Amino acid sequence: MTEHHGDVRHHKNRHTAEKLEGVIPVLMLIAVAILGVFLIWGLMNGATPSYLK
């Protein structure tokens, strides 16, 4: 006699858009960090945009 262990759920292939949903927040965080580094670097080196001079 074989025992039945419930329904077997097969792994569904995720669409590319669903995979990107997890990556987008990470990319945004990296972009903000890079922009912050450039902002601080520019302020420390005295780089002033032409419209502020």
mmCIF entry with sequence, helices, sheets and N, C-alpha, C, O atoms, coordinates in Angstrom:
data_MODEL
# 
_entry.id   MODEL 
# 
_entity.id                         1 
_entity.type                       polymer 
_entity.pdbx_number_of_molecules   1 
# 
_entity_poly.entity_id                      1 
_entity_poly.type                           'polypeptide(L)' 
_entity_poly.nstd_linkage                   no 
_entity_poly.nstd_monomer                   no 
_entity_poly.pdbx_seq_one_letter_code       MTEHHGDVRHHKNRHTAEKLEGVIPVLMLIAVAILGVFLIWGLMNGATPSYLK 
_entity_poly.pdbx_seq_one_letter_code_can   MTEHHGDVRHHKNRHTAEKLEGVIPVLMLIAVAILGVFLIWGLMNGATPSYLK 
_entity_poly.pdbx_strand_id                 A 
# 
loop_
_entity_poly_seq.entity_id 
_entity_poly_seq.num 
_entity_poly_seq.mon_id 
_entity_poly_seq.hetero 
1 1  MET n 
1 2  THR n 
1 3  GLU n 
1 4  HIS n 
1 5  HIS n 
1 6  GLY n 
1 7  ASP n 
1 8  VAL n 
1 9  ARG n 
1 10 HIS n 
1 11 HIS n 
1 12 LYS n 
1 13 ASN n 
1 14 ARG n 
1 15 HIS n 
1 16 THR n 
1 17 ALA n 
1 18 GLU n 
1 19 LYS n 
1 20 LEU n 
1 21 GLU n 
1 22 GLY n 
1 23 VAL n 
1 24 ILE n 
1 25 PRO n 
1 26 VAL n 
1 27 LEU n 
1 28 MET n 
1 29 LEU n 
1 30 ILE n 
1 31 ALA n 
1 32 VAL n 
1 33 ALA n 
1 34 ILE n 
1 35 LEU n 
1 36 GLY n 
1 37 VAL n 
1 38 PHE n 
1 39 LEU n 
1 40 ILE n 
1 41 TRP n 
1 42 GLY n 
1 43 LEU n 
1 44 MET n 
1 45 ASN n 
1 46 GLY n 
1 47 ALA n 
1 48 THR n 
1 49 PRO n 
1 50 SER n 
1 51 TYR n 
1 52 LEU n 
1 53 LYS n 
# 
_struct_asym.id          A 
_struct_asym.entity_id   1 
# 
loop_
_struct_conf.conf_type_id 
_struct_conf.id 
_struct_conf.pdbx_PDB_helix_id 
_struct_conf.beg_label_comp_id 
_struct_conf.beg_label_asym_id 
_struct_conf.beg_label_seq_id 
_struct_conf.pdbx_beg_PDB_ins_code 
_struct_conf.end_label_comp_id 
_struct_conf.end_label_asym_id 
_struct_conf.end_label_seq_id 
_struct_conf.pdbx_end_PDB_ins_code 
_struct_conf.beg_auth_comp_id 
_struct_conf.beg_auth_asym_id 
_struct_conf.beg_auth_seq_id 
_struct_conf.end_auth_comp_id 
_struct_conf.end_auth_asym_id 
_struct_conf.end_auth_seq_id 
_struct_conf.pdbx_PDB_helix_class 
_struct_conf.details 
_struct_conf.pdbx_PDB_helix_length 
HELX_P HELX_P1 AA1 THR A 16 ? MET A 44 ? THR A 16 MET A 44 1 ? 29 
HELX_P HELX_P2 AA2 SER A 50 ? LEU A 52 ? SER A 50 LEU A 52 5 ? 3  
# 
_struct_conf_type.id          HELX_P 
_struct_conf_type.criteria    ? 
_struct_conf_type.reference   ? 
# 
loop_
_atom_site.group_PDB 
_atom_site.id 
_atom_site.type_symbol 
_atom_site.label_atom_id 
_atom_site.label_alt_id 
_atom_site.label_comp_id 
_atom_site.label_asym_id 
_atom_site.label_entity_id 
_atom_site.label_seq_id 
_atom_site.pdbx_PDB_ins_code 
_atom_site.Cartn_x 
_atom_site.Cartn_y 
_atom_site.Cartn_z 
_atom_site.occupancy 
_atom_site.B_iso_or_equiv 
_atom_site.pdbx_formal_charge 
_atom_site.auth_seq_id 
_atom_site.auth_comp_id 
_atom_site.auth_asym_id 
_atom_site.auth_atom_id 
_atom_site.pdbx_PDB_model_num 
ATOM 1   N N  . MET A 1 1  ? 0.839  -1.183 0.000   1.00 0.00 ? 1  MET A N  1 
ATOM 2   C CA . MET A 1 1  ? 0.000  0.000  0.000   1.00 0.00 ? 1  MET A CA 1 
ATOM 3   C C  . MET A 1 1  ? 0.886  1.249  0.000   1.00 0.00 ? 1  MET A C  1 
ATOM 4   O O  . MET A 1 1  ? 1.773  1.391  0.842   1.00 0.00 ? 1  MET A O  1 
ATOM 5   N N  . THR A 1 2  ? 0.640  2.130  -0.933  1.00 0.00 ? 2  THR A N  1 
ATOM 6   C CA . THR A 1 2  ? 1.430  3.352  -1.008  1.00 0.00 ? 2  THR A CA 1 
ATOM 7   C C  . THR A 1 2  ? 0.693  4.477  -0.297  1.00 0.00 ? 2  THR A C  1 
ATOM 8   O O  . THR A 1 2  ? -0.536 4.556  -0.323  1.00 0.00 ? 2  THR A O  1 
ATOM 9   N N  . GLU A 1 3  ? 1.469  5.338  0.333   1.00 0.00 ? 3  GLU A N  1 
ATOM 10  C CA . GLU A 1 3  ? 0.875  6.468  1.054   1.00 0.00 ? 3  GLU A CA 1 
ATOM 11  C C  . GLU A 1 3  ? 0.875  7.699  0.161   1.00 0.00 ? 3  GLU A C  1 
ATOM 12  O O  . GLU A 1 3  ? 1.790  7.923  -0.631  1.00 0.00 ? 3  GLU A O  1 
ATOM 13  N N  . HIS A 1 4  ? -0.154 8.467  0.310   1.00 0.00 ? 4  HIS A N  1 
ATOM 14  C CA . HIS A 1 4  ? -0.259 9.715  -0.464  1.00 0.00 ? 4  HIS A CA 1 
ATOM 15  C C  . HIS A 1 4  ? 0.142  10.877 0.440   1.00 0.00 ? 4  HIS A C  1 
ATOM 16  O O  . HIS A 1 4  ? -0.452 11.075 1.500   1.00 0.00 ? 4  HIS A O  1 
ATOM 17  N N  . HIS A 1 5  ? 1.146  11.643 0.023   1.00 0.00 ? 5  HIS A N  1 
ATOM 18  C CA . HIS A 1 5  ? 1.675  12.729 0.855   1.00 0.00 ? 5  HIS A CA 1 
ATOM 19  C C  . HIS A 1 5  ? 1.149  14.089 0.436   1.00 0.00 ? 5  HIS A C  1 
ATOM 20  O O  . HIS A 1 5  ? 1.844  15.088 0.621   1.00 0.00 ? 5  HIS A O  1 
ATOM 21  N N  . GLY A 1 6  ? -0.022 14.164 -0.107  1.00 0.00 ? 6  GLY A N  1 
ATOM 22  C CA . GLY A 1 6  ? -0.579 15.453 -0.496  1.00 0.00 ? 6  GLY A CA 1 
ATOM 23  C C  . GLY A 1 6  ? -0.188 15.814 -1.919  1.00 0.00 ? 6  GLY A C  1 
ATOM 24  O O  . GLY A 1 6  ? 0.450  15.038 -2.629  1.00 0.00 ? 6  GLY A O  1 
ATOM 25  N N  . ASP A 1 7  ? -0.586 17.002 -2.308  1.00 0.00 ? 7  ASP A N  1 
ATOM 26  C CA . ASP A 1 7  ? -0.303 17.470 -3.670  1.00 0.00 ? 7  ASP A CA 1 
ATOM 27  C C  . ASP A 1 7  ? 1.157  17.830 -3.819  1.00 0.00 ? 7  ASP A C  1 
ATOM 28  O O  . ASP A 1 7  ? 1.754  18.443 -2.934  1.00 0.00 ? 7  ASP A O  1 
ATOM 29  N N  . VAL A 1 8  ? 1.723  17.449 -4.936  1.00 0.00 ? 8  VAL A N  1 
ATOM 30  C CA . VAL A 1 8  ? 3.110  17.804 -5.244  1.00 0.00 ? 8  VAL A CA 1 
ATOM 31  C C  . VAL A 1 8  ? 3.076  19.071 -6.085  1.00 0.00 ? 8  VAL A C  1 
ATOM 32  O O  . VAL A 1 8  ? 2.483  19.101 -7.164  1.00 0.00 ? 8  VAL A O  1 
ATOM 33  N N  . ARG A 1 9  ? 3.718  20.117 -5.578  1.00 0.00 ? 9  ARG A N  1 
ATOM 34  C CA . ARG A 1 9  ? 3.729  21.381 -6.322  1.00 0.00 ? 9  ARG A CA 1 
ATOM 35  C C  . ARG A 1 9  ? 5.022  21.483 -7.116  1.00 0.00 ? 9  ARG A C  1 
ATOM 36  O O  . ARG A 1 9  ? 6.115  21.432 -6.552  1.00 0.00 ? 9  ARG A O  1 
ATOM 37  N N  . HIS A 1 10 ? 4.890  21.624 -8.411  1.00 0.00 ? 10 HIS A N  1 
ATOM 38  C CA . HIS A 1 10 ? 6.053  21.769 -9.268  1.00 0.00 ? 10 HIS A CA 1 
ATOM 39  C C  . HIS A 1 10 ? 6.471  23.228 -9.303  1.00 0.00 ? 10 HIS A C  1 
ATOM 40  O O  . HIS A 1 10 ? 5.643  24.134 -9.223  1.00 0.00 ? 10 HIS A O  1 
ATOM 41  N N  . HIS A 1 11 ? 7.776  23.433 -9.424  1.00 0.00 ? 11 HIS A N  1 
ATOM 42  C CA . HIS A 1 11 ? 8.298  24.796 -9.474  1.00 0.00 ? 11 HIS A CA 1 
ATOM 43  C C  . HIS A 1 11 ? 7.930  25.436 -10.805 1.00 0.00 ? 11 HIS A C  1 
ATOM 44  O O  . HIS A 1 11 ? 8.287  24.925 -11.867 1.00 0.00 ? 11 HIS A O  1 
ATOM 45  N N  . LYS A 1 12 ? 7.215  26.558 -10.744 1.00 0.00 ? 12 LYS A N  1 
ATOM 46  C CA . LYS A 1 12 ? 6.851  27.255 -11.978 1.00 0.00 ? 12 LYS A CA 1 
ATOM 47  C C  . LYS A 1 12 ? 8.004  28.157 -12.412 1.00 0.00 ? 12 LYS A C  1 
ATOM 48  O O  . LYS A 1 12 ? 8.672  28.772 -11.580 1.00 0.00 ? 12 LYS A O  1 
ATOM 49  N N  . ASN A 1 13 ? 8.227  28.226 -13.707 1.00 0.00 ? 13 ASN A N  1 
ATOM 50  C CA . ASN A 1 13 ? 9.236  29.133 -14.215 1.00 0.00 ? 13 ASN A CA 1 
ATOM 51  C C  . ASN A 1 13 ? 8.742  30.562 -14.057 1.00 0.00 ? 13 ASN A C  1 
ATOM 52  O O  . ASN A 1 13 ? 7.631  30.897 -14.469 1.00 0.00 ? 13 ASN A O  1 
ATOM 53  N N  . ARG A 1 14 ? 9.577  31.398 -13.457 1.00 0.00 ? 14 ARG A N  1 
ATOM 54  C CA . ARG A 1 14 ? 9.169  32.782 -13.263 1.00 0.00 ? 14 ARG A CA 1 
ATOM 55  C C  . ARG A 1 14 ? 9.500  33.576 -14.519 1.00 0.00 ? 14 ARG A C  1 
ATOM 56  O O  . ARG A 1 14 ? 10.498 33.318 -15.191 1.00 0.00 ? 14 ARG A O  1 
ATOM 57  N N  . HIS A 1 15 ? 8.655  34.535 -14.817 1.00 0.00 ? 15 HIS A N  1 
ATOM 58  C CA . HIS A 1 15 ? 8.891  35.389 -15.964 1.00 0.00 ? 15 HIS A CA 1 
ATOM 59  C C  . HIS A 1 15 ? 10.035 36.346 -15.670 1.00 0.00 ? 15 HIS A C  1 
ATOM 60  O O  . HIS A 1 15 ? 10.378 36.579 -14.511 1.00 0.00 ? 15 HIS A O  1 
ATOM 61  N N  . THR A 1 16 ? 10.621 36.894 -16.719 1.00 0.00 ? 16 THR A N  1 
ATOM 62  C CA . THR A 1 16 ? 11.741 37.819 -16.566 1.00 0.00 ? 16 THR A CA 1 
ATOM 63  C C  . THR A 1 16 ? 11.328 39.041 -15.758 1.00 0.00 ? 16 THR A C  1 
ATOM 64  O O  . THR A 1 16 ? 12.108 39.524 -14.938 1.00 0.00 ? 16 THR A O  1 
ATOM 65  N N  . ALA A 1 17 ? 10.124 39.550 -15.970 1.00 0.00 ? 17 ALA A N  1 
ATOM 66  C CA . ALA A 1 17 ? 9.665  40.723 -15.227 1.00 0.00 ? 17 ALA A CA 1 
ATOM 67  C C  . ALA A 1 17 ? 9.588  40.429 -13.734 1.00 0.00 ? 17 ALA A C  1 
ATOM 68  O O  . ALA A 1 17 ? 9.900  41.291 -12.913 1.00 0.00 ? 17 ALA A O  1 
ATOM 69  N N  . GLU A 1 18 ? 9.176  39.218 -13.380 1.00 0.00 ? 18 GLU A N  1 
ATOM 70  C CA . GLU A 1 18 ? 9.104  38.871 -11.968 1.00 0.00 ? 18 GLU A CA 1 
ATOM 71  C C  . GLU A 1 18 ? 10.492 38.773 -11.348 1.00 0.00 ? 18 GLU A C  1 
ATOM 72  O O  . GLU A 1 18 ? 10.675 39.102 -10.176 1.00 0.00 ? 18 GLU A O  1 
ATOM 73  N N  . LYS A 1 19 ? 11.463 38.325 -12.125 1.00 0.00 ? 19 LYS A N  1 
ATOM 74  C CA . LYS A 1 19 ? 12.831 38.277 -11.614 1.00 0.00 ? 19 LYS A CA 1 
ATOM 75  C C  . LYS A 1 19 ? 13.373 39.689 -11.413 1.00 0.00 ? 19 LYS A C  1 
ATOM 76  O O  . LYS A 1 19 ? 14.084 39.950 -10.442 1.00 0.00 ? 19 LYS A O  1 
ATOM 77  N N  . LEU A 1 20 ? 13.038 40.609 -12.335 1.00 0.00 ? 20 LEU A N  1 
ATOM 78  C CA . LEU A 1 20 ? 13.542 41.978 -12.231 1.00 0.00 ? 20 LEU A CA 1 
ATOM 79  C C  . LEU A 1 20 ? 12.936 42.717 -11.050 1.00 0.00 ? 20 LEU A C  1 
ATOM 80  O O  . LEU A 1 20 ? 13.540 43.658 -10.534 1.00 0.00 ? 20 LEU A O  1 
ATOM 81  N N  . GLU A 1 21 ? 11.746 42.304 -10.612 1.00 0.00 ? 21 GLU A N  1 
ATOM 82  C CA . GLU A 1 21 ? 11.108 42.991 -9.489  1.00 0.00 ? 21 GLU A CA 1 
ATOM 83  C C  . GLU A 1 21 ? 11.962 42.919 -8.230  1.00 0.00 ? 21 GLU A C  1 
ATOM 84  O O  . GLU A 1 21 ? 11.925 43.837 -7.411  1.00 0.00 ? 21 GLU A O  1 
ATOM 85  N N  . GLY A 1 22 ? 12.712 41.872 -8.066  1.00 0.00 ? 22 GLY A N  1 
ATOM 86  C CA . GLY A 1 22 ? 13.571 41.759 -6.899  1.00 0.00 ? 22 GLY A CA 1 
ATOM 87  C C  . GLY A 1 22 ? 14.879 42.501 -7.060  1.00 0.00 ? 22 GLY A C  1 
ATOM 88  O O  . GLY A 1 22 ? 15.522 42.838 -6.065  1.00 0.00 ? 22 GLY A O  1 
ATOM 89  N N  . VAL A 1 23 ? 15.287 42.764 -8.289  1.00 0.00 ? 23 VAL A N  1 
ATOM 90  C CA . VAL A 1 23 ? 16.579 43.385 -8.550  1.00 0.00 ? 23 VAL A CA 1 
ATOM 91  C C  . VAL A 1 23 ? 16.469 44.909 -8.569  1.00 0.00 ? 23 VAL A C  1 
ATOM 92  O O  . VAL A 1 23 ? 17.428 45.600 -8.226  1.00 0.00 ? 23 VAL A O  1 
ATOM 93  N N  . ILE A 1 24 ? 15.310 45.439 -8.965  1.00 0.00 ? 24 ILE A N  1 
ATOM 94  C CA . ILE A 1 24 ? 15.152 46.884 -9.135  1.00 0.00 ? 24 ILE A CA 1 
ATOM 95  C C  . ILE A 1 24 ? 15.448 47.664 -7.854  1.00 0.00 ? 24 ILE A C  1 
ATOM 96  O O  . ILE A 1 24 ? 16.171 48.658 -7.925  1.00 0.00 ? 24 ILE A O  1 
ATOM 97  N N  . PRO A 1 25 ? 14.935 47.272 -6.693  1.00 0.00 ? 25 PRO A N  1 
ATOM 98  C CA . PRO A 1 25 ? 15.273 48.047 -5.478  1.00 0.00 ? 25 PRO A CA 1 
ATOM 99  C C  . PRO A 1 25 ? 16.765 48.055 -5.174  1.00 0.00 ? 25 PRO A C  1 
ATOM 100 O O  . PRO A 1 25 ? 17.293 49.057 -4.690  1.00 0.00 ? 25 PRO A O  1 
ATOM 101 N N  . VAL A 1 26 ? 17.447 46.956 -5.451  1.00 0.00 ? 26 VAL A N  1 
ATOM 102 C CA . VAL A 1 26 ? 18.894 46.890 -5.214  1.00 0.00 ? 26 VAL A CA 1 
ATOM 103 C C  . VAL A 1 26 ? 19.619 47.849 -6.149  1.00 0.00 ? 26 VAL A C  1 
ATOM 104 O O  . VAL A 1 26 ? 20.529 48.561 -5.726  1.00 0.00 ? 26 VAL A O  1 
ATOM 105 N N  . LEU A 1 27 ? 19.216 47.869 -7.429  1.00 0.00 ? 27 LEU A N  1 
ATOM 106 C CA . LEU A 1 27 ? 19.845 48.781 -8.386  1.00 0.00 ? 27 LEU A CA 1 
ATOM 107 C C  . LEU A 1 27 ? 19.592 50.237 -8.009  1.00 0.00 ? 27 LEU A C  1 
ATOM 108 O O  . LEU A 1 27 ? 20.476 51.081 -8.156  1.00 0.00 ? 27 LEU A O  1 
ATOM 109 N N  . MET A 1 28 ? 18.396 50.531 -7.529  1.00 0.00 ? 28 MET A N  1 
ATOM 110 C CA . MET A 1 28 ? 18.091 51.904 -7.115  1.00 0.00 ? 28 MET A CA 1 
ATOM 111 C C  . MET A 1 28 ? 18.953 52.310 -5.923  1.00 0.00 ? 28 MET A C  1 
ATOM 112 O O  . MET A 1 28 ? 19.439 53.439 -5.865  1.00 0.00 ? 28 MET A O  1 
ATOM 113 N N  . LEU A 1 29 ? 19.143 51.403 -4.983  1.00 0.00 ? 29 LEU A N  1 
ATOM 114 C CA . LEU A 1 29 ? 19.975 51.698 -3.822  1.00 0.00 ? 29 LEU A CA 1 
ATOM 115 C C  . LEU A 1 29 ? 21.418 51.949 -4.228  1.00 0.00 ? 29 LEU A C  1 
ATOM 116 O O  . LEU A 1 29 ? 22.061 52.858 -3.704  1.00 0.00 ? 29 LEU A O  1 
ATOM 117 N N  . ILE A 1 30 ? 21.929 51.155 -5.156  1.00 0.00 ? 30 ILE A N  1 
ATOM 118 C CA . ILE A 1 30 ? 23.301 51.345 -5.644  1.00 0.00 ? 30 ILE A CA 1 
ATOM 119 C C  . ILE A 1 30 ? 23.425 52.692 -6.356  1.00 0.00 ? 30 ILE A C  1 
ATOM 120 O O  . ILE A 1 30 ? 24.411 53.405 -6.171  1.00 0.00 ? 30 ILE A O  1 
ATOM 121 N N  . ALA A 1 31 ? 22.418 53.041 -7.177  1.00 0.00 ? 31 ALA A N  1 
ATOM 122 C CA . ALA A 1 31 ? 22.459 54.311 -7.903  1.00 0.00 ? 31 ALA A CA 1 
ATOM 123 C C  . ALA A 1 31 ? 22.455 55.492 -6.942  1.00 0.00 ? 31 ALA A C  1 
ATOM 124 O O  . ALA A 1 31 ? 23.203 56.449 -7.141  1.00 0.00 ? 31 ALA A O  1 
ATOM 125 N N  . VAL A 1 32 ? 21.625 55.440 -5.905  1.00 0.00 ? 32 VAL A N  1 
ATOM 126 C CA . VAL A 1 32 ? 21.569 56.529 -4.927  1.00 0.00 ? 32 VAL A CA 1 
ATOM 127 C C  . VAL A 1 32 ? 22.899 56.638 -4.189  1.00 0.00 ? 32 VAL A C  1 
ATOM 128 O O  . VAL A 1 32 ? 23.376 57.744 -3.937  1.00 0.00 ? 32 VAL A O  1 
ATOM 129 N N  . ALA A 1 33 ? 23.496 55.513 -3.843  1.00 0.00 ? 33 ALA A N  1 
ATOM 130 C CA . ALA A 1 33 ? 24.776 55.529 -3.144  1.00 0.00 ? 33 ALA A CA 1 
ATOM 131 C C  . ALA A 1 33 ? 25.869 56.144 -4.014  1.00 0.00 ? 33 ALA A C  1 
ATOM 132 O O  . ALA A 1 33 ? 26.681 56.931 -3.527  1.00 0.00 ? 33 ALA A O  1 
ATOM 133 N N  . ILE A 1 34 ? 25.893 55.790 -5.301  1.00 0.00 ? 34 ILE A N  1 
ATOM 134 C CA . ILE A 1 34 ? 26.896 56.350 -6.212  1.00 0.00 ? 34 ILE A CA 1 
ATOM 135 C C  . ILE A 1 34 ? 26.704 57.857 -6.362  1.00 0.00 ? 34 ILE A C  1 
ATOM 136 O O  . ILE A 1 34 ? 27.669 58.621 -6.325  1.00 0.00 ? 34 ILE A O  1 
ATOM 137 N N  . LEU A 1 35 ? 25.453 58.277 -6.530  1.00 0.00 ? 35 LEU A N  1 
ATOM 138 C CA . LEU A 1 35 ? 25.195 59.716 -6.647  1.00 0.00 ? 35 LEU A CA 1 
ATOM 139 C C  . LEU A 1 35 ? 25.599 60.454 -5.379  1.00 0.00 ? 35 LEU A C  1 
ATOM 140 O O  . LEU A 1 35 ? 26.122 61.567 -5.448  1.00 0.00 ? 35 LEU A O  1 
ATOM 141 N N  . GLY A 1 36 ? 25.363 59.845 -4.225  1.00 0.00 ? 36 GLY A N  1 
ATOM 142 C CA . GLY A 1 36 ? 25.767 60.467 -2.964  1.00 0.00 ? 36 GLY A CA 1 
ATOM 143 C C  . GLY A 1 36 ? 27.268 60.619 -2.860  1.00 0.00 ? 36 GLY A C  1 
ATOM 144 O O  . GLY A 1 36 ? 27.761 61.648 -2.398  1.00 0.00 ? 36 GLY A O  1 
ATOM 145 N N  . VAL A 1 37 ? 28.000 59.599 -3.289  1.00 0.00 ? 37 VAL A N  1 
ATOM 146 C CA . VAL A 1 37 ? 29.465 59.667 -3.254  1.00 0.00 ? 37 VAL A CA 1 
ATOM 147 C C  . VAL A 1 37 ? 29.958 60.786 -4.163  1.00 0.00 ? 37 VAL A C  1 
ATOM 148 O O  . VAL A 1 37 ? 30.842 61.550 -3.777  1.00 0.00 ? 37 VAL A O  1 
ATOM 149 N N  . PHE A 1 38 ? 29.391 60.892 -5.378  1.00 0.00 ? 38 PHE A N  1 
ATOM 150 C CA . PHE A 1 38 ? 29.804 61.967 -6.279  1.00 0.00 ? 38 PHE A CA 1 
ATOM 151 C C  . PHE A 1 38 ? 29.444 63.334 -5.728  1.00 0.00 ? 38 PHE A C  1 
ATOM 152 O O  . PHE A 1 38 ? 30.201 64.289 -5.905  1.00 0.00 ? 38 PHE A O  1 
ATOM 153 N N  . LEU A 1 39 ? 28.302 63.446 -5.062  1.00 0.00 ? 39 LEU A N  1 
ATOM 154 C CA . LEU A 1 39 ? 27.897 64.724 -4.477  1.00 0.00 ? 39 LEU A CA 1 
ATOM 155 C C  . LEU A 1 39 ? 28.886 65.150 -3.399  1.00 0.00 ? 39 LEU A C  1 
ATOM 156 O O  . LEU A 1 39 ? 29.337 66.295 -3.381  1.00 0.00 ? 39 LEU A O  1 
ATOM 157 N N  . ILE A 1 40 ? 29.222 64.227 -2.499  1.00 0.00 ? 40 ILE A N  1 
ATOM 158 C CA . ILE A 1 40 ? 30.168 64.556 -1.426  1.00 0.00 ? 40 ILE A CA 1 
ATOM 159 C C  . ILE A 1 40 ? 31.543 64.859 -1.998  1.00 0.00 ? 40 ILE A C  1 
ATOM 160 O O  . ILE A 1 40 ? 32.213 65.787 -1.545  1.00 0.00 ? 40 ILE A O  1 
ATOM 161 N N  . TRP A 1 41 ? 31.969 64.082 -2.994  1.00 0.00 ? 41 TRP A N  1 
ATOM 162 C CA . TRP A 1 41 ? 33.271 64.319 -3.612  1.00 0.00 ? 41 TRP A CA 1 
ATOM 163 C C  . TRP A 1 41 ? 33.307 65.701 -4.263  1.00 0.00 ? 41 TRP A C  1 
ATOM 164 O O  . TRP A 1 41 ? 34.298 66.423 -4.150  1.00 0.00 ? 41 TRP A O  1 
ATOM 165 N N  . GLY A 1 42 ? 32.228 66.058 -4.941  1.00 0.00 ? 42 GLY A N  1 
ATOM 166 C CA . GLY A 1 42 ? 32.169 67.378 -5.577  1.00 0.00 ? 42 GLY A CA 1 
ATOM 167 C C  . GLY A 1 42 ? 32.176 68.505 -4.569  1.00 0.00 ? 42 GLY A C  1 
ATOM 168 O O  . GLY A 1 42 ? 32.817 69.530 -4.797  1.00 0.00 ? 42 GLY A O  1 
ATOM 169 N N  . LEU A 1 43 ? 31.483 68.339 -3.468  1.00 0.00 ? 43 LEU A N  1 
ATOM 170 C CA . LEU A 1 43 ? 31.464 69.386 -2.443  1.00 0.00 ? 43 LEU A CA 1 
ATOM 171 C C  . LEU A 1 43 ? 32.830 69.524 -1.772  1.00 0.00 ? 43 LEU A C  1 
ATOM 172 O O  . LEU A 1 43 ? 33.247 70.635 -1.447  1.00 0.00 ? 43 LEU A O  1 
ATOM 173 N N  . MET A 1 44 ? 33.516 68.432 -1.565  1.00 0.00 ? 44 MET A N  1 
ATOM 174 C CA . MET A 1 44 ? 34.828 68.486 -0.915  1.00 0.00 ? 44 MET A CA 1 
ATOM 175 C C  . MET A 1 44 ? 35.885 69.082 -1.836  1.00 0.00 ? 44 MET A C  1 
ATOM 176 O O  . MET A 1 44 ? 36.843 69.687 -1.356  1.00 0.00 ? 44 MET A O  1 
ATOM 177 N N  . ASN A 1 45 ? 35.736 68.927 -3.123  1.00 0.00 ? 45 ASN A N  1 
ATOM 178 C CA . ASN A 1 45 ? 36.720 69.458 -4.065  1.00 0.00 ? 45 ASN A CA 1 
ATOM 179 C C  . ASN A 1 45 ? 36.363 70.850 -4.557  1.00 0.00 ? 45 ASN A C  1 
ATOM 180 O O  . ASN A 1 45 ? 37.062 71.402 -5.406  1.00 0.00 ? 45 ASN A O  1 
ATOM 181 N N  . GLY A 1 46 ? 35.310 71.412 -4.049  1.00 0.00 ? 46 GLY A N  1 
ATOM 182 C CA . GLY A 1 46 ? 34.938 72.773 -4.423  1.00 0.00 ? 46 GLY A CA 1 
ATOM 183 C C  . GLY A 1 46 ? 34.380 72.894 -5.821  1.00 0.00 ? 46 GLY A C  1 
ATOM 184 O O  . GLY A 1 46 ? 34.377 73.987 -6.387  1.00 0.00 ? 46 GLY A O  1 
ATOM 185 N N  . ALA A 1 47 ? 33.917 71.829 -6.378  1.00 0.00 ? 47 ALA A N  1 
ATOM 186 C CA . ALA A 1 47 ? 33.347 71.879 -7.720  1.00 0.00 ? 47 ALA A CA 1 
ATOM 187 C C  . ALA A 1 47 ? 31.945 72.492 -7.620  1.00 0.00 ? 47 ALA A C  1 
ATOM 188 O O  . ALA A 1 47 ? 31.054 71.919 -6.993  1.00 0.00 ? 47 ALA A O  1 
ATOM 189 N N  . THR A 1 48 ? 31.759 73.654 -8.240  1.00 0.00 ? 48 THR A N  1 
ATOM 190 C CA . THR A 1 48 ? 30.477 74.338 -8.215  1.00 0.00 ? 48 THR A CA 1 
ATOM 191 C C  . THR A 1 48 ? 29.932 74.379 -9.633  1.00 0.00 ? 48 THR A C  1 
ATOM 192 O O  . THR A 1 48 ? 30.650 74.771 -10.552 1.00 0.00 ? 48 THR A O  1 
ATOM 193 N N  . PRO A 1 49 ? 28.680 73.985 -9.832  1.00 0.00 ? 49 PRO A N  1 
ATOM 194 C CA . PRO A 1 49 ? 28.091 74.076 -11.173 1.00 0.00 ? 49 PRO A CA 1 
ATOM 195 C C  . PRO A 1 49 ? 28.086 75.513 -11.676 1.00 0.00 ? 49 PRO A C  1 
ATOM 196 O O  . PRO A 1 49 ? 28.035 76.456 -10.885 1.00 0.00 ? 49 PRO A O  1 
ATOM 197 N N  . SER A 1 50 ? 28.139 75.675 -12.986 1.00 0.00 ? 50 SER A N  1 
ATOM 198 C CA . SER A 1 50 ? 28.231 77.014 -13.577 1.00 0.00 ? 50 SER A CA 1 
ATOM 199 C C  . SER A 1 50 ? 27.027 77.886 -13.242 1.00 0.00 ? 50 SER A C  1 
ATOM 200 O O  . SER A 1 50 ? 27.169 79.105 -13.152 1.00 0.00 ? 50 SER A O  1 
ATOM 201 N N  . TYR A 1 51 ? 25.854 77.303 -13.054 1.00 0.00 ? 51 TYR A N  1 
ATOM 202 C CA . TYR A 1 51 ? 24.672 78.107 -12.766 1.00 0.00 ? 51 TYR A CA 1 
ATOM 203 C C  . TYR A 1 51 ? 24.656 78.601 -11.312 1.00 0.00 ? 51 TYR A C  1 
ATOM 204 O O  . TYR A 1 51 ? 23.809 79.422 -10.961 1.00 0.00 ? 51 TYR A O  1 
ATOM 205 N N  . LEU A 1 52 ? 25.563 78.126 -10.468 1.00 0.00 ? 52 LEU A N  1 
ATOM 206 C CA . LEU A 1 52 ? 25.640 78.605 -9.095  1.00 0.00 ? 52 LEU A CA 1 
ATOM 207 C C  . LEU A 1 52 ? 26.758 79.620 -8.913  1.00 0.00 ? 52 LEU A C  1 
ATOM 208 O O  . LEU A 1 52 ? 26.878 80.209 -7.839  1.00 0.00 ? 52 LEU A O  1 
ATOM 209 N N  . LYS A 1 53 ? 27.576 79.838 -9.933  1.00 0.00 ? 53 LYS A N  1 
ATOM 210 C CA . LYS A 1 53 ? 28.695 80.771 -9.802  1.00 0.00 ? 53 LYS A CA 1 
ATOM 211 C C  . LYS A 1 53 ? 28.233 82.198 -10.019 1.00 0.00 ? 53 LYS A C  1 
ATOM 212 O O  . LYS A 1 53 ? 29.039 83.126 -9.948  1.00 0.00 ? 53 LYS A O  1 
# 
